[in-house]
Amino acid sequence: MRRFDVTCAVWVAVLALVGCQSETARSFEQAARELPAAEAEAKRLGLVLDGSALKPNPPVTPEENAAPALREAFGKLTALSRSRRGWAEEIDKALKDPTGAAVGPAREILAELAPAMADAARATQRPRVDFGRDWESPKPWTIRFPEFSSFKQLVRALSLRATLGALEGDTAAAIEDFRTAQALSRFVGSEPVVIGAFVRVVCDLALLRQMEWALATRPEDAAFHRSLADLAAKQATPPLDFAWYLRSETLFSTAVIEAGIDEIMDGSLSFDQDPPEPDELAGHRRRVLPFGVGRDTARKAYRARSLQMWSEVFSDREAVSDPRLFAPHLKRVVGVFTREGDPTLEINRFLMPVFGQMGDAFLRHQALVGSFRGLMAAVEFKHAKGRFPKTLAEAGFQATDPYSGGPYQLRVDGDIVRVSNGQPDGIAADGRGEDSEWNRRNFEFVFPKTADATGRTAPRPN
């Protein structure tokens, strides 16, 4: 009797497993049937399904292209990296305090970097850049962007040299270096890829922090301040465009489904730094291509679910056009199309989580640029009126903080003025520790610039 009970239990388990597998197969078959409608909707919305759509249009002519001069600059950076390891770290130390002990070694590095920075300045005389990416590759996710690291290093170096130039009274050279750094930052963000947007945010942060320092080195120099304000205004126009940077991601995700399932299955395509363990890889294979689901059916089903997700993202025109709306909209849609329990969303779960957090990078950039422009408005008001404004509105600055939805914050304490973006929604007022959400989202710009927590300020020239 006991043996009969055990046998029955085994058969019940087997039948349950078969039923589960049948349900999974039906889910994939249903999703595959939805592919024609998903493709039609994607085309109606103008989603990028062909790499040719990512090529510069109109094509960049040789006379316009900054890439050759940039490659010369990057080559000199590479040579310096071989001869002087850690030079970028030395620059970063000096960036944090351009009046401290790290400036001496940084000046030596800047002298060695001068030829590379000259090439970069020459490159920015060209209006456009095209590095000849193979956008039509059947595996576009393998496209690499080695230039981005060099862009960051050059922007940091130029920004520091500009600050030191202002400190020494050479404001014309300082403005020129800041202008070159700004143009490089725009170049890095000129390709329709998300990573380019992230690198631009990093570059702009380095640039504006050094403009803040330079501002304080010439406290009475209204003409220099006006030039900095003009650069800051240019930094904000046009604002970073969510939808434009996301254009390529439809192509990349569908290309992974078309050409990359085998690479996902064998573990060679992974966003983890470490290769998966054998047991982990086996489980991953079972989830990507469940028993009883044909490879072609799986491909169609995954493509349908990917296109449906991106169509949902771009179908809300109001959200796409407003960073404050788009960030939560994108996160919500990604959450729906990566939810657990639906086997046809497995590759979405593999590819998409990063996009749920992407919107915040654009809000951070808007808050960064807006906070600095608010400071410049307050400083210019002081030049005109002999005092700081009581509100930023009094100074004619009406921009909206992307986090709070209200005005940027102005605080005046004697001869020191501070401008920051407001408190983010849902963040406790006392949650301002070093690793807090507030600290990661808040940008505060100060005039005169405080060097550190001791309250030291940038020295004024004699």
C-alpha positions as CSV (number, residue, x, y, z in Angstrom):
1,M,0.0,0.0,0.0
2,R,2.8,2.3,0.9
3,R,4.5,1.6,-2.5
4,F,1.2,2.5,-4.2
5,D,1.0,5.8,-2.3
6,V,4.6,6.7,-3.3
7,T,3.9,5.8,-6.9
8,C,0.8,7.9,-6.9
9,A,2.7,10.8,-5.4
10,V,5.4,10.6,-8.1
11,W,2.8,10.5,-10.9
12,V,1.0,13.5,-9.4
13,A,4.3,15.4,-9.3
14,V,5.0,14.4,-12.9
15,L,1.6,15.4,-14.1
16,A,1.9,18.8,-12.3
17,L,5.3,19.3,-13.9
18,V,3.9,18.5,-17.4
19,G,0.9,20.8,-16.8
20,C,3.3,23.6,-15.7
21,Q,5.4,23.1,-18.8
22,S,2.3,23.0,-21.0
23,E,1.2,26.3,-19.5
24,T,4.7,27.8,-20.1
25,A,4.6,26.6,-23.7
26,R,1.1,28.1,-24.2
27,S,2.4,31.4,-22.8
28,F,5.2,31.5,-25.3
29,E,2.9,30.5,-28.2
30,Q,0.5,33.3,-27.2
31,A,3.3,35.9,-27.1
32,A,4.6,34.7,-30.4
33,R,1.2,35.3,-32.0
34,E,1.2,38.9,-30.7
35,L,4.4,39.7,-32.6
36,P,2.9,41.0,-35.9
37,A,0.7,43.5,-33.9
38,A,3.7,44.4,-31.7
39,E,5.9,45.1,-34.8
40,A,3.1,47.2,-36.4
41,E,2.8,49.3,-33.3
42,A,6.5,49.8,-33.0
43,K,6.7,51.0,-36.6
44,R,3.7,53.3,-36.0
45,L,5.5,54.9,-33.1
46,G,8.8,55.3,-35.1
47,L,10.9,53.0,-32.8
48,V,14.3,52.2,-34.1
49,L,14.4,48.7,-35.5
50,D,17.2,49.2,-38.0
51,G,20.8,50.3,-37.2
52,S,20.9,52.6,-40.2
53,A,18.5,54.9,-38.3
54,L,21.2,55.6,-35.8
55,K,23.7,56.9,-38.3
56,P,24.2,60.7,-38.4
57,N,21.7,62.3,-40.6
58,P,22.8,64.1,-42.6
59,P,26.1,62.3,-42.8
60,V,29.1,64.1,-41.1
61,T,31.4,65.4,-43.8
62,P,35.2,65.3,-43.4
63,E,35.3,69.1,-43.1
64,E,32.8,68.9,-40.2
65,N,34.2,65.9,-38.4
66,A,36.0,66.4,-35.1
67,A,36.9,62.7,-34.8
68,P,40.4,62.8,-36.4
69,A,41.7,65.6,-34.1
70,L,40.1,63.9,-31.1
71,R,41.9,60.7,-32.0
72,E,45.2,62.5,-32.0
73,A,44.4,64.0,-28.6
74,F,43.3,60.5,-27.2
75,G,46.5,59.0,-28.6
76,K,48.6,61.5,-26.6
77,L,46.5,60.7,-23.5
78,T,47.3,57.0,-24.0
79,A,51.0,57.7,-24.3
80,L,50.9,59.8,-21.1
81,S,49.1,56.9,-19.3
82,R,52.0,54.6,-20.2
83,S,54.7,57.0,-19.0
84,R,53.0,58.4,-15.9
85,R,50.6,56.0,-14.3
86,G,47.9,57.5,-12.0
87,W,48.0,60.9,-13.7
88,A,44.2,61.0,-13.8
89,E,44.0,60.4,-10.1
90,E,46.4,63.3,-9.5
91,I,44.2,65.6,-11.5
92,D,41.2,64.5,-9.5
93,K,43.0,65.2,-6.2
94,A,43.7,68.8,-7.4
95,L,40.1,69.2,-8.6
96,K,38.8,68.7,-5.1
97,D,40.9,71.5,-3.8
98,P,42.6,73.7,-6.5
99,T,44.5,75.6,-3.7
100,G,46.0,72.6,-2.0
101,A,49.1,70.5,-2.0
102,A,48.0,68.3,-4.9
103,V,48.1,71.3,-7.3
104,G,51.9,71.1,-7.8
105,P,52.0,67.6,-9.2
106,A,48.9,68.4,-11.2
107,R,50.5,71.4,-12.8
108,E,53.3,69.1,-14.1
109,I,50.8,66.8,-15.6
110,L,48.9,69.7,-17.2
111,A,52.1,70.7,-18.9
112,E,52.5,67.2,-20.3
113,L,48.9,67.2,-21.3
114,A,49.1,70.6,-23.1
115,P,49.6,69.0,-26.6
116,A,46.5,66.7,-26.1
117,M,44.4,69.6,-24.9
118,A,45.5,71.7,-27.9
119,D,44.3,68.9,-30.2
120,A,41.0,68.8,-28.3
121,A,40.6,72.6,-28.7
122,R,41.3,72.2,-32.4
123,A,38.7,69.4,-32.6
124,T,36.0,71.6,-31.0
125,Q,36.4,74.0,-34.0
126,R,34.5,71.4,-35.9
127,P,30.7,71.3,-35.4
128,R,30.1,67.5,-35.4
129,V,31.7,64.2,-34.6
130,D,31.4,60.8,-36.1
131,F,33.6,57.9,-34.9
132,G,32.3,55.5,-37.6
133,R,30.3,53.2,-35.3
134,D,29.1,50.0,-37.0
135,W,25.4,50.7,-36.1
136,E,24.3,48.1,-38.7
137,S,26.1,45.3,-37.0
138,P,24.0,42.2,-36.4
139,K,25.3,42.4,-32.8
140,P,25.1,46.1,-32.0
141,W,25.6,45.3,-28.2
142,T,29.2,44.5,-29.0
143,I,29.9,48.1,-30.1
144,R,32.5,49.7,-27.9
145,F,33.0,53.3,-26.9
146,P,36.6,53.6,-25.8
147,E,36.6,57.3,-26.5
148,F,34.4,58.0,-23.5
149,S,37.1,57.5,-20.9
150,S,39.4,59.9,-22.7
151,F,36.6,62.5,-23.0
152,K,36.2,62.4,-19.2
153,Q,39.9,62.8,-18.6
154,L,40.3,65.7,-21.0
155,V,37.2,67.5,-19.5
156,R,38.7,67.1,-16.0
157,A,42.1,68.4,-17.1
158,L,40.8,71.3,-19.0
159,S,38.5,72.3,-16.2
160,L,41.3,72.3,-13.7
161,R,43.6,74.3,-16.0
162,A,40.8,76.8,-16.4
163,T,40.4,77.2,-12.7
164,L,44.1,77.7,-12.2
165,G,44.2,80.2,-15.0
166,A,41.4,82.2,-13.3
167,L,43.3,82.0,-10.0
168,E,46.3,83.6,-11.8
169,G,44.2,86.3,-13.5
170,D,44.2,84.8,-17.0
171,T,40.5,84.9,-17.4
172,A,40.5,84.8,-21.2
173,A,42.4,81.5,-21.2
174,A,40.2,80.2,-18.4
175,I,37.0,80.8,-20.4
176,E,38.6,79.3,-23.5
177,D,39.4,76.1,-21.6
178,F,35.9,75.9,-20.1
179,R,34.4,76.4,-23.5
180,T,36.6,73.6,-24.9
181,A,35.6,71.3,-22.0
182,Q,31.9,72.1,-22.6
183,A,32.2,71.3,-26.3
184,L,33.9,68.0,-25.5
185,S,31.0,67.1,-23.1
186,R,28.5,67.9,-25.9
187,F,30.4,65.6,-28.3
188,V,30.3,62.7,-25.8
189,G,26.6,63.1,-25.6
190,S,26.0,63.5,-29.3
191,E,25.4,59.8,-30.0
192,P,22.0,58.2,-29.3
193,V,23.2,55.8,-26.7
194,V,22.4,55.7,-23.0
195,I,26.0,55.3,-21.9
196,G,26.8,58.6,-23.7
197,A,24.2,60.4,-21.7
198,F,25.7,59.0,-18.4
199,V,29.2,60.1,-19.4
200,R,28.0,63.6,-20.3
201,V,26.4,63.9,-16.8
202,V,29.8,63.0,-15.3
203,C,31.7,65.5,-17.6
204,D,29.2,68.3,-16.8
205,L,29.5,67.8,-13.1
206,A,33.3,68.1,-13.3
207,L,33.0,71.2,-15.5
208,L,30.5,73.0,-13.4
209,R,32.2,72.3,-10.1
210,Q,35.4,73.9,-11.5
211,M,33.4,76.9,-12.9
212,E,32.1,77.3,-9.3
213,W,35.7,77.4,-8.1
214,A,36.8,79.8,-10.8
215,L,33.9,82.1,-10.0
216,A,35.2,82.5,-6.4
217,T,38.8,83.3,-7.5
218,R,37.7,86.6,-9.1
219,P,35.0,87.8,-6.7
220,E,34.7,91.3,-8.2
221,D,35.2,90.4,-11.8
222,A,31.8,91.1,-13.3
223,A,32.9,90.5,-16.9
224,F,34.4,87.1,-16.0
225,H,31.2,86.2,-14.2
226,R,29.1,87.2,-17.2
227,S,31.2,84.9,-19.4
228,L,30.7,82.0,-16.9
229,A,26.9,82.7,-16.8
230,D,26.8,82.6,-20.6
231,L,28.5,79.2,-20.6
232,A,26.1,78.0,-18.0
233,A,23.1,79.1,-20.1
234,K,24.5,77.3,-23.1
235,Q,24.9,74.2,-20.9
236,A,21.2,74.1,-20.4
237,T,20.2,74.4,-24.0
238,P,18.9,72.1,-25.3
239,P,18.2,70.0,-22.2
240,L,19.1,66.3,-22.3
241,D,16.4,64.5,-24.2
242,F,15.3,61.1,-22.6
243,A,13.6,59.8,-25.7
244,W,16.5,60.7,-28.0
245,Y,19.1,58.7,-25.9
246,L,16.7,55.8,-25.6
247,R,16.2,55.4,-29.3
248,S,19.0,52.9,-29.7
249,E,17.8,50.6,-26.9
250,T,14.9,49.2,-28.9
251,L,17.4,48.1,-31.5
252,F,19.9,46.7,-29.0
253,S,17.3,44.7,-27.1
254,T,15.6,43.2,-30.1
255,A,19.1,42.5,-31.7
256,V,20.0,40.5,-28.6
257,I,16.8,38.5,-29.0
258,E,17.5,37.9,-32.8
259,A,21.2,37.1,-32.6
260,G,22.1,36.7,-29.0
261,I,19.9,33.9,-27.5
262,D,22.7,31.4,-28.1
263,E,25.2,33.6,-26.3
264,I,22.8,34.1,-23.4
265,M,22.4,30.4,-23.2
266,D,26.1,29.6,-23.1
267,G,26.8,32.4,-20.6
268,S,29.0,34.5,-23.0
269,L,26.5,37.4,-23.0
270,S,26.1,38.6,-19.5
271,F,26.0,41.9,-17.7
272,D,27.7,40.4,-14.6
273,Q,31.4,40.9,-14.3
274,D,32.0,37.3,-13.3
275,P,31.0,34.4,-15.5
276,P,28.1,32.4,-14.1
277,E,28.7,29.3,-12.1
278,P,27.7,26.0,-13.8
279,D,24.5,25.5,-11.7
280,E,23.5,29.1,-12.2
281,L,24.1,28.8,-16.0
282,A,22.0,25.6,-16.2
283,G,19.1,27.3,-14.4
284,H,19.4,30.3,-16.6
285,R,19.2,28.1,-19.7
286,R,16.1,26.5,-18.4
287,R,14.5,29.9,-17.9
288,V,15.5,31.3,-21.3
289,L,14.5,28.3,-23.3
290,P,12.1,26.2,-21.2
291,F,11.5,22.5,-22.0
292,G,8.9,22.1,-24.7
293,V,9.3,25.6,-26.2
294,G,10.9,25.8,-29.6
295,R,13.7,28.2,-30.3
296,D,11.8,30.1,-33.0
297,T,8.7,30.4,-30.8
298,A,10.9,31.7,-28.0
299,R,12.5,34.2,-30.3
300,K,9.2,35.6,-31.5
301,A,7.7,35.7,-28.0
302,Y,10.7,37.6,-26.6
303,R,10.7,40.0,-29.5
304,A,7.0,40.7,-29.0
305,R,7.4,41.4,-25.3
306,S,10.4,43.6,-25.9
307,L,8.6,45.7,-28.6
308,Q,5.5,45.9,-26.4
309,M,7.6,47.3,-23.6
310,W,9.3,49.9,-25.7
311,S,6.0,50.8,-27.4
312,E,4.4,51.4,-23.9
313,V,7.4,53.6,-23.0
314,F,7.1,55.8,-26.0
315,S,3.3,55.9,-26.4
316,D,2.9,58.4,-23.6
317,R,4.0,61.6,-25.4
318,E,3.4,63.8,-22.5
319,A,5.7,61.7,-20.2
320,V,8.4,61.4,-22.9
321,S,8.6,65.2,-23.2
322,D,8.9,65.9,-19.5
323,P,11.8,64.5,-17.5
324,R,9.9,64.7,-14.2
325,L,7.1,62.6,-15.7
326,F,9.3,60.3,-17.8
327,A,11.5,59.0,-15.0
328,P,8.7,57.4,-13.0
329,H,6.9,56.4,-16.2
330,L,9.9,54.5,-17.4
331,K,10.4,52.9,-14.1
332,R,6.8,51.8,-14.0
333,V,6.8,50.3,-17.5
334,V,10.0,48.4,-16.9
335,G,8.6,47.0,-13.7
336,V,5.5,45.7,-15.5
337,F,7.5,44.1,-18.3
338,T,10.1,42.5,-16.0
339,R,7.7,41.1,-13.4
340,E,8.2,37.7,-12.0
341,G,5.8,34.9,-12.9
342,D,5.6,35.5,-16.7
343,P,8.2,33.2,-18.4
344,T,8.0,35.2,-21.6
345,L,9.6,38.2,-19.8
346,E,12.8,36.3,-19.0
347,I,15.0,38.2,-21.5
348,N,13.4,41.5,-20.4
349,R,14.4,40.7,-16.9
350,F,17.9,40.0,-18.2
351,L,18.2,43.2,-20.1
352,M,16.0,45.9,-18.7
353,P,16.5,46.6,-15.0
354,V,19.1,49.3,-15.6
355,F,16.6,51.4,-17.4
356,G,14.3,51.6,-14.4
357,Q,16.9,53.8,-12.7
358,M,18.0,55.7,-15.8
359,G,15.5,58.5,-15.5
360,D,17.2,59.8,-12.4
361,A,20.4,60.5,-14.3
362,F,18.5,63.0,-16.5
363,L,16.8,64.7,-13.5
364,R,20.3,64.9,-11.8
365,H,21.7,66.7,-14.8
366,Q,18.8,69.2,-14.9
367,A,19.2,69.8,-11.2
368,L,23.0,70.2,-11.6
369,V,22.7,72.8,-14.4
370,G,19.8,74.6,-12.8
371,S,21.5,75.0,-9.4
372,F,24.6,76.5,-11.0
373,R,22.6,78.9,-13.2
374,G,20.6,80.0,-10.2
375,L,23.9,80.8,-8.4
376,M,25.1,82.8,-11.5
377,A,21.8,84.8,-11.5
378,A,22.3,85.6,-7.8
379,V,25.9,86.7,-8.3
380,E,25.0,88.9,-11.3
381,F,22.2,90.5,-9.3
382,K,24.8,91.4,-6.7
383,H,27.0,93.1,-9.3
384,A,24.1,95.1,-10.5
385,K,22.4,95.9,-7.1
386,G,25.2,95.7,-4.6
387,R,23.4,92.9,-2.6
388,F,22.3,89.4,-3.1
389,P,18.6,88.9,-4.1
390,K,16.1,87.9,-1.5
391,T,14.7,85.3,-3.9
392,L,15.9,83.8,-7.2
393,A,12.7,85.2,-8.7
394,E,13.9,88.6,-7.8
395,A,17.1,87.9,-9.8
396,G,15.0,86.8,-12.8
397,F,15.7,83.1,-12.4
398,Q,12.4,81.2,-12.7
399,A,13.5,77.6,-13.5
400,T,11.8,74.7,-11.8
401,D,13.7,72.1,-9.7
402,P,13.0,68.8,-11.4
403,Y,12.9,66.9,-8.0
404,S,10.6,69.1,-5.9
405,G,8.7,70.7,-8.7
406,G,9.2,74.1,-7.0
407,P,11.8,76.8,-7.3
408,Y,15.5,76.2,-6.6
409,Q,16.5,77.1,-3.1
410,L,18.5,80.3,-2.2
411,R,20.2,80.9,1.1
412,V,22.2,84.0,1.9
413,D,24.4,84.1,5.0
414,G,26.3,87.4,5.1
415,D,28.7,87.4,2.2
416,I,28.0,83.8,1.2
417,V,25.2,82.7,-1.0
418,R,24.1,79.2,-1.6
419,V,21.8,77.8,-4.3
420,S,20.6,74.2,-4.5
421,N,17.8,72.1,-5.9
422,G,15.0,71.5,-3.5
423,Q,14.3,68.5,-1.3
424,P,13.4,65.5,-3.4
425,D,9.9,64.1,-2.9
426,G,9.6,61.5,-0.2
427,I,13.1,62.2,1.2
428,A,13.1,62.9,4.9
429,A,14.5,66.4,5.8
430,D,17.1,64.9,8.2
431,G,18.1,62.1,5.8
432,R,21.3,63.9,4.6
433,G,24.1,61.5,5.5
434,E,26.9,61.0,3.2
435,D,25.2,58.0,1.5
436,S,21.7,59.3,1.7
437,E,19.4,59.7,-1.2
438,W,19.4,63.4,-0.5
439,N,23.1,63.6,-0.9
440,R,23.1,61.7,-4.1
441,R,20.4,64.0,-5.6
442,N,21.2,67.3,-4.1
443,F,23.5,69.9,-5.8
444,E,24.6,72.9,-3.9
445,F,26.7,75.7,-5.4
446,V,28.3,78.3,-3.1
447,F,29.8,81.7,-3.7
448,P,32.5,82.1,-2.4
449,K,33.3,78.5,-2.9
450,T,34.0,76.6,0.4
451,A,36.9,74.3,0.0
452,D,36.0,71.8,2.7
453,A,34.1,71.3,5.9
454,T,36.4,73.6,7.8
455,G,35.0,76.6,6.0
456,R,38.1,77.6,4.1
457,T,37.4,79.6,1.0
458,A,39.2,80.0,-2.2
459,P,42.0,82.6,-1.8
460,R,41.4,85.9,-3.5
461,P,44.2,87.1,-5.8
462,N,46.4,89.9,-4.5
